[in-house]
Amino acid sequence: MEHGRYQLLAILGPTASGKTAVAAHAAYSLDGEVLSADSRQVYRGMDLGTGKDYGDYEINDKKIPCHLIDLVDAGYQYNVFEYQNDFLKAYADVTSRDKFPVLCGGSGLYLEAVLRNYKLVQVPKNDELRQSLGACNLEELTEILKHYKSKLHNKTDIDTVKRALRAIEIEDYLARHPNMDTSMPEINSLVVGIRFDRLSQRRRISERLKQRLDEGMLKEVRGLLDKGLTPDQLTYYGLEYKYMTLHLQGQLSYREMFSELETAIHQFAKRQMTWFRRMERQGTLIRWLDGYMPLEDKLQRIREWLF
């Protein structure tokens, strides 16, 4: 199903911006389904710490389907290449049933894996090639890259020597593996961002952290440790798991854990906004909505943009 000239609606925003509720209600009004773009919600058994917000998908006695969550067990290290492949399968499934796909998330890499319409390839490091190009400057590497492809798809490939080397490495690998599938459907996406002013964002983050702790987030982490996950493994899954594990190990008091985690999430939200601004500079049009706008007004604005 298409709406206007768009095949996908993407709702993005920093943590605690309320994007999940907007995406779920948009899907409800568009006869659609949600596809998550969150690097941590793919893990089963990590619900409160990753903010799955299941309640947001219950609208007027209807449960809005949400794809790309609970894909793998905690302990596994899922990556963006797997995400892009899983997204394409879920997107094909949703559209084959004539439902409208609504992408929702705050993980910049996962969002760009969809919005850039560029197939990611998991290419191994080629030390021999890197050594042979080690003396080249950025201008020389750019010219070498042009021999592989006349049109540079992604300008960030030539931002730095390191990026240019990696781009050449990828193109060289593809040239030696001509049968590899690098096709990516062209998906025309309407990208909508939800944001609050800085002070409001900080307050929302603090309130949500308190709420999740009240709902049993520490119990969730204790359960993961009891299942055999190591503290180092849990740290991999993000800030909440890192600081709550430190508390459960006796390295931080509850008050220290809350204070340090609160500060870390504030900093994380700031980094998310920096990522979104970079996406805009590189050509992604993000239409921003004020978080304080009433939900129905947000949905009306989205409908106007879609049609």
C-alpha positions as CSV (number, residue, x, y, z in Angstrom):
1,M,0.0,0.0,0.0
2,E,1.2,3.5,-0.8
3,H,0.0,6.8,0.6
4,G,0.5,9.6,-1.8
5,R,4.0,9.2,-3.3
6,Y,5.4,7.5,-0.1
7,Q,5.9,3.8,0.6
8,L,7.0,4.3,4.2
9,L,6.5,6.6,7.1
10,A,9.4,6.9,9.5
11,I,9.0,8.3,13.0
12,L,12.2,9.1,14.7
13,G,13.3,11.0,17.8
14,P,15.6,10.8,20.9
15,T,14.8,8.7,23.8
16,A,11.6,9.7,25.8
17,S,10.3,11.8,22.9
18,G,7.0,9.9,22.7
19,K,7.7,8.6,19.2
20,T,6.3,5.1,19.8
21,A,2.8,6.4,20.6
22,V,2.9,8.6,17.5
23,A,4.0,5.7,15.3
24,A,1.4,3.3,16.7
25,H,-1.4,5.8,16.3
26,A,-0.2,6.7,12.8
27,A,-0.3,3.0,11.9
28,Y,-3.8,2.7,13.4
29,S,-5.1,5.6,11.3
30,L,-3.3,4.4,8.1
31,D,-4.2,0.7,8.4
32,G,-0.5,0.0,8.9
33,E,1.9,-1.9,11.0
34,V,5.0,-0.7,12.9
35,L,8.6,-1.8,12.1
36,S,11.0,-1.1,15.0
37,A,14.4,0.6,14.3
38,D,15.9,0.1,17.7
39,S,19.2,-1.7,18.2
40,R,18.2,-3.1,21.7
41,Q,14.6,-4.0,21.3
42,V,15.6,-7.0,19.1
43,Y,16.5,-8.8,22.3
44,R,14.0,-11.1,24.1
45,G,13.6,-10.7,27.8
46,M,14.9,-7.1,27.8
47,D,11.7,-5.1,27.9
48,L,11.8,-2.3,30.5
49,G,15.4,-1.6,30.0
50,T,15.0,-1.2,26.2
51,G,11.7,0.7,26.4
52,K,9.5,-1.6,24.3
53,D,6.4,0.3,25.6
54,Y,4.0,-2.5,24.6
55,G,1.0,-0.5,26.0
56,D,1.5,2.1,23.3
57,Y,0.4,-0.5,20.6
58,E,-3.0,-1.1,22.2
59,I,-5.4,1.4,20.6
60,N,-9.2,1.2,20.9
61,D,-9.1,-2.5,21.7
62,K,-6.9,-3.1,18.7
63,K,-3.3,-4.4,19.0
64,I,-1.1,-2.8,16.4
65,P,1.5,-5.3,15.1
66,C,5.1,-4.4,15.7
67,H,7.9,-6.2,13.8
68,L,11.6,-6.4,14.5
69,I,11.4,-6.7,18.2
70,D,12.2,-9.9,20.3
71,L,14.2,-11.4,17.4
72,V,17.1,-12.9,19.3
73,D,18.0,-14.0,22.9
74,A,20.0,-11.7,25.2
75,G,23.7,-12.8,25.0
76,Y,23.7,-12.7,21.2
77,Q,25.4,-9.7,19.5
78,Y,23.0,-8.7,16.7
79,N,24.3,-6.2,14.1
80,V,23.1,-3.7,11.6
81,F,23.7,-6.0,8.6
82,E,21.3,-8.6,10.1
83,Y,18.9,-5.8,10.9
84,Q,18.8,-4.6,7.2
85,N,18.1,-8.1,6.0
86,D,15.4,-8.6,8.7
87,F,13.8,-5.3,7.8
88,L,13.6,-6.1,4.1
89,K,11.8,-9.4,5.0
90,A,9.4,-7.6,7.4
91,Y,8.8,-4.8,4.9
92,A,8.0,-7.3,2.1
93,D,5.6,-9.1,4.5
94,V,3.8,-6.0,5.6
95,T,3.4,-4.5,2.1
96,S,2.3,-7.9,0.6
97,R,-0.7,-7.8,2.9
98,D,-1.5,-4.3,1.7
99,K,-0.6,-2.7,5.1
100,F,1.3,0.6,5.3
101,P,4.7,0.3,7.0
102,V,5.6,2.7,9.8
103,L,9.2,2.7,10.8
104,C,9.9,3.8,14.4
105,G,13.1,4.2,16.4
106,G,16.0,6.2,17.6
107,S,19.0,4.1,16.6
108,G,20.7,6.1,13.9
109,L,22.5,3.3,12.2
110,Y,19.4,1.2,12.0
111,L,17.3,4.1,10.7
112,E,19.9,4.9,8.0
113,A,20.1,1.2,7.0
114,V,16.6,1.7,5.8
115,L,16.4,5.4,4.8
116,R,19.5,5.5,2.7
117,N,18.3,2.9,0.3
118,Y,21.8,1.4,0.3
119,K,22.4,-2.3,0.7
120,L,24.9,-3.0,3.4
121,V,27.5,-5.7,2.7
122,Q,29.4,-7.4,5.5
123,V,32.9,-7.2,4.0
124,P,35.9,-8.6,5.9
125,K,39.0,-6.5,6.4
126,N,41.6,-6.9,3.7
127,D,45.0,-6.2,5.3
128,E,46.9,-6.7,2.0
129,L,44.9,-4.1,0.2
130,R,45.1,-1.7,3.0
131,Q,48.9,-2.0,3.2
132,S,49.2,-1.4,-0.6
133,L,47.1,1.8,-0.3
134,G,48.7,2.9,3.0
135,A,50.8,5.8,1.4
136,C,47.8,7.3,-0.6
137,N,46.3,10.6,0.4
138,L,42.5,11.3,0.4
139,E,42.5,12.7,-3.2
140,E,44.4,9.7,-4.5
141,L,42.0,7.3,-2.7
142,T,39.0,9.2,-4.1
143,E,40.4,8.6,-7.7
144,I,40.9,4.9,-7.0
145,L,37.3,4.7,-5.7
146,K,36.1,6.3,-8.9
147,H,37.7,3.5,-10.9
148,Y,35.4,1.1,-9.1
149,K,32.2,3.2,-9.6
150,S,31.9,6.4,-11.6
151,K,29.2,7.8,-9.4
152,L,30.0,8.0,-5.6
153,H,26.7,6.9,-4.0
154,N,27.7,8.1,-0.6
155,K,29.7,11.3,-0.1
156,T,30.7,10.2,3.4
157,D,32.8,7.5,1.8
158,I,35.4,10.2,1.0
159,D,35.1,12.3,4.2
160,T,38.4,10.8,5.6
161,V,41.2,8.6,4.6
162,K,39.9,5.8,6.8
163,R,36.4,6.0,5.2
164,A,37.8,6.0,1.7
165,L,40.0,3.0,2.5
166,R,37.0,1.1,3.8
167,A,34.9,2.1,0.7
168,I,37.6,0.8,-1.6
169,E,37.8,-2.4,0.4
170,I,34.1,-2.9,0.0
171,E,34.1,-2.2,-3.8
172,D,37.1,-4.5,-4.3
173,Y,35.3,-7.3,-2.4
174,L,32.2,-6.8,-4.6
175,A,34.2,-6.8,-7.8
176,R,35.6,-10.2,-6.7
177,H,32.2,-11.5,-5.7
178,P,30.0,-10.4,-8.7
179,N,27.1,-12.7,-7.8
180,M,26.6,-11.2,-4.4
181,D,23.1,-9.7,-4.0
182,T,23.4,-6.0,-3.4
183,S,20.0,-4.9,-4.6
184,M,18.0,-2.7,-2.3
185,P,14.4,-1.6,-3.1
186,E,14.0,2.1,-3.6
187,I,11.7,3.1,-0.7
188,N,10.4,6.7,-0.8
189,S,10.0,7.6,2.8
190,L,8.4,10.5,4.7
191,V,10.6,11.1,7.7
192,V,9.0,12.8,10.7
193,G,10.9,13.7,13.9
194,I,9.5,14.3,17.4
195,R,11.4,16.5,19.7
196,F,11.1,18.6,22.9
197,D,13.1,21.5,24.1
198,R,16.2,20.6,26.1
199,L,14.7,21.1,29.6
200,S,11.5,19.2,28.8
201,Q,13.5,16.4,27.4
202,R,15.6,16.1,30.5
203,R,12.4,16.1,32.7
204,R,10.8,13.4,30.5
205,I,13.9,11.2,30.7
206,S,14.0,11.5,34.5
207,E,10.3,10.7,34.9
208,R,10.5,7.7,32.6
209,L,13.5,6.3,34.4
210,K,11.6,6.5,37.7
211,Q,8.6,4.9,36.2
212,R,10.6,2.0,34.7
213,L,12.4,1.4,38.0
214,D,9.0,1.3,39.7
215,E,7.8,-1.2,37.2
216,G,10.6,-3.6,38.0
217,M,13.6,-2.8,35.7
218,L,16.0,-3.9,38.4
219,K,14.2,-7.2,38.7
220,E,14.5,-7.6,34.9
221,V,18.3,-7.2,35.1
222,R,18.7,-9.5,38.1
223,G,16.8,-12.1,36.1
224,L,19.2,-11.8,33.2
225,L,22.2,-12.3,35.6
226,D,20.5,-15.3,37.1
227,K,20.1,-16.8,33.7
228,G,23.8,-16.7,33.3
229,L,24.6,-13.5,31.4
230,T,27.8,-11.9,32.6
231,P,28.1,-8.3,33.8
232,D,30.3,-7.6,30.7
233,Q,27.6,-9.0,28.4
234,L,24.9,-6.9,30.0
235,T,27.1,-3.7,29.7
236,Y,27.0,-4.3,25.9
237,Y,23.3,-3.8,25.9
238,G,23.3,-0.2,26.9
239,L,23.3,2.3,29.7
240,E,20.4,0.9,31.8
241,Y,22.0,-2.5,32.0
242,K,25.4,-1.2,32.7
243,Y,24.5,1.0,35.7
244,M,21.9,-1.4,37.2
245,T,24.4,-4.3,37.0
246,L,27.0,-2.1,38.8
247,H,24.3,-1.5,41.5
248,L,23.4,-5.2,41.8
249,Q,27.1,-6.0,42.1
250,G,27.4,-3.6,45.0
251,Q,29.6,-1.1,43.2
252,L,27.1,1.7,43.2
253,S,24.4,2.6,45.8
254,Y,20.8,2.9,44.5
255,R,21.1,6.7,44.7
256,E,24.5,6.7,42.8
257,M,23.1,4.3,40.2
258,F,20.0,6.5,39.6
259,S,22.0,9.7,39.4
260,E,24.7,8.4,37.1
261,L,22.3,6.6,34.8
262,E,20.1,9.7,34.6
263,T,23.0,11.8,33.5
264,A,24.2,9.1,31.0
265,I,20.7,9.0,29.4
266,H,20.6,12.7,29.0
267,Q,24.0,12.6,27.3
268,F,22.8,9.8,25.1
269,A,19.7,11.8,24.0
270,K,22.0,14.6,23.0
271,R,24.1,12.3,20.9
272,Q,21.0,11.0,19.2
273,M,20.0,14.6,18.2
274,T,23.6,15.1,16.9
275,W,23.1,12.0,14.7
276,F,19.8,13.3,13.4
277,R,21.3,16.6,12.5
278,R,24.1,14.9,10.7
279,M,21.5,12.9,8.7
280,E,19.9,16.2,7.7
281,R,23.2,17.6,6.6
282,Q,23.8,14.6,4.4
283,G,20.4,14.9,2.6
284,T,17.7,13.3,4.8
285,L,14.7,15.6,5.0
286,I,13.3,15.3,8.5
287,R,10.1,17.2,9.2
288,W,10.1,18.0,12.9
289,L,7.1,18.1,15.2
290,D,7.0,19.8,18.6
291,G,6.5,17.1,21.2
292,Y,4.0,19.3,23.0
293,M,1.7,19.3,20.0
294,P,-1.5,17.3,20.8
295,L,-1.4,13.8,19.4
296,E,-4.3,14.4,17.0
297,D,-2.6,17.5,15.7
298,K,0.6,15.5,15.1
299,L,-1.4,12.8,13.2
300,Q,-3.2,15.5,11.1
301,R,0.1,17.1,10.1
302,I,1.5,13.7,9.2
303,R,-1.6,13.0,7.0
304,E,-1.2,16.3,5.3
305,W,2.5,15.5,4.5
306,L,1.6,12.0,3.3
307,F,-1.1,13.1,0.9
